[in-house]
Amino acid sequence: MSRTTVAQAPVEAQAPAGPPRTPGALRPYLLLWRREMTRLRHNPVRLAMGLVTPLLFLVVLGTGLDAASGNLGKAQLNDYRAFLFPGVLVMSVQAPAIAVGISLVWDRRLGVLRQMLVAPFPRPSIVLGLALGGATTGGIYGLLVLSVGGIASIRYTPVLLVVLVEVFLISLLFTALGLLAAVTIRQVDTFQVVVNLSLMPLMFFSGAMFPPNGLPGWLSVVVKLNPLTYGVDAVRRTLPGPEVLSSDQTRLLIGDWQPPVAAELGLLAAIVALTLGIATYRFSRTS
């Protein structure tokens, strides 16, 4: 080795490392996102079965109540399937999004999480990467349900792209809630019980199955305190379809005020940011 090489070696070793390049900074997000996409690609049965329940609600329940609407008097809806479709769309994204939380609990139990924690990635990037992967999976389910929207007289127009963005935000909300539960609860059985007991009231009291107005006092308060109510209402008002989607009978009112769609989406985005922030903080303290 020459003297020049020996003299330069310490200088090169002491050279300060520059800031990480953007592709390197995005690498943990992309890796965890691709992990969720790989799981989805290699499990087509999961994708098919995840659509069975929403389609049963839409076709069986929607058609049955639509046929019986003549006996509902003043409360009847002209097209119950169209009214039910936004709720079915939201329902389709909750299971795949929550599945990310279940996988995180299993990763902790199987020791995979420990490997993630020792990886040279910031811990917040792990939570955010999982959240984006789960939200994307939910968005794919939502896209498939939107593709059969003609069953509920939904028109295929470019506005559906806006609806898909709203569905992605709702899917991100479910994923954030699932991750928050996953970093708090360590037992798989307990996690599943808590999530199932939480999802049922969220969906049932969201105005997905019945109009949010004209309800008894206590039920009206519960519906309007449920953040998912505003997601379902935003999707219902954005969908291009029959008049029942935007009629006075089905719109959401707080007193005499109807919140704008932008305000409803802003509320969901704020809850997502808060939930992910708490989940990230708790995950960063995981040992």
Secondary structure, DSSP 8 states (H G I E B T S, - for coil): --HHHHHHHHHHHTS------HHHHHHHHHHHHHHHHHHHHT-HHHHHHHHHHHHHIIIIIHHHHHHTGGGSGGG--S-HHHHHHHHHHHHHHHHHHHHHHHHHHHHHHHTHHHHHHHSSS-HHHHHHHHHHHHHHHHHHHHHHHHHTGGGGT---STHHHHHHHHHHHHHHHHHHHHHHHHHH---HHHHHHHHHHHHHHHHHTTTSSS-SSS--HHHHHHHHH-HHHHHHHHHHHHS---GGGSSTTT---BTTB---HHHHHHHHHHHHHHHHHHHHHHHHT--
